[in-house]
Amino acid sequence: MRIAILGTGVVGQTIGRRLVELGHTVTMGSRSATNEKATKWAEQVGAGASHSTFSGAATGADMVFNCTSGNVSLEALRAAGAENLAGKILVDVSNPLDFSHGMPPTLTVCNTDSIAEQIQRAFPDAKVVKTLNTMNAGVMVNPGLVPGEHDIFVSGNDASAKANVADLLRSFGWRNVIDLGDITSARGAEMILPIWLRLMGTLKTPHFNFHIARA
Ligand SMILES: NC(=O)c1ccc[n+]([C@@H]2O[C@H](COP(=O)([O-])OP(=O)(O)OC[C@H]3O[C@@H](n4cnc5c(N)ncnc54)[C@H](OP(=O)(O)O)[C@@H]3O)[C@@H](O)[C@H]2O)c1
């Protein structure tokens, strides 16, 4: 598949590298065609990796990942272009964290809305699937970093888009993919972040995850 990764941070770099390892062709997008981090990432990853602007990456892609900060995701996706997202699966990995008042961060949106819903409303022709946001970047692409059974969530309105994303997640090594429901269920997935951040402080590692035990 041709995949666009929008975002040059640790998440975009980690997911992008893993996708190339799995045989996909990945273009990393950012605000500038000469972004230093994207250039270095593409050089290091090598064949199968390239970089461009947000729109340059999205235009030729079959699937798009939003790996930007939740505060700027709508801006980044507008730069990618609604026409370049229409009809495509848009995997939203972002979290609505506001660090501007120090630690711990607050959520910029919660309870009655979520970043994923804002994205789906702004880009109604895209098939938004929220996933991967409830764990550290290393664990996202290598669930084996955390021993034992643990889970990943997907939320979205389009059942076949969620099924395609679940297949991609299985190729990362995920065994337990829990479908939370339509895109409004992303509220819960995004509101996990306050407890996730507390756990990281308590456990003194980002390499942990949630497991849902059931009868
Ligand atoms: N770190 C983790 O392990 C982890 C885990 C789960 C979820 N997440 C979520 O994943 C997302 C990505 O995190 P990250 O730390 O990799 O990256 P990040 O630093 O949150 O975001 C980097 C990207 O944001 C873009 N950006 C910044 N300001 C912008 C603006 N005004 N308009 C458009 N784009 C703008 C940057 O563009 P340029 O490249 O042009 O500068 C860059 O590509 C976040 O939402 C985060 O909460 C992170």
The ligand as an ORCA input file, in Angstrom:
! r2SCAN-3c Opt
* xyz 0 1
  N       4.611     10.003     21.796
  C       3.859      8.926     21.889
  O       4.375      7.846     22.230
  C       2.391      9.019     21.569
  C       1.565      7.957     21.900
  C       0.216      8.006     21.527
  C      -0.275      9.078     20.825
  N       0.550     10.135     20.548
  C       0.007     11.264     19.772
  O       0.553     11.189     18.468
  C       0.611     12.502     17.904
  C       2.010     12.756     17.364
  O       2.907     12.881     18.435
  P       4.448     13.233     18.170
  O       5.050     13.483     19.482
  O       5.020     12.206     17.267
  O       4.391     14.543     17.279
  P       4.012     16.055     17.644
  O       5.229     16.752     18.096
  O       2.825     16.063     18.557
  O       3.541     16.587     16.223
  C       4.484     16.781     15.221
  C       3.847     17.278     13.957
  O       2.927     18.347     14.206
  C       3.070     19.264     13.114
  N       2.630     20.600     13.512
  C       3.036     21.343     14.559
  N       2.421     22.550     14.551
  C       1.610     22.560     13.460
  C       0.697     23.500     12.909
  N       0.499     24.678     13.481
  N       0.042     23.151     11.794
  C       0.228     21.964     11.201
  N       1.070     21.020     11.690
  C       1.754     21.309     12.788
  C       4.546     19.259     12.857
  O       4.751     19.731     11.540
  P       6.232     20.010     11.009
  O       6.806     18.656     10.743
  O       6.000     20.791      9.779
  O       6.968     20.733     12.093
  C       4.908     17.796     13.019
  O       4.833     17.109     11.805
  C       0.182     13.465     19.006
  O      -1.178     13.799     18.853
  C       0.386     12.639     20.279
  O      -0.456     13.064     21.351
  C       1.861     10.127     20.904
*
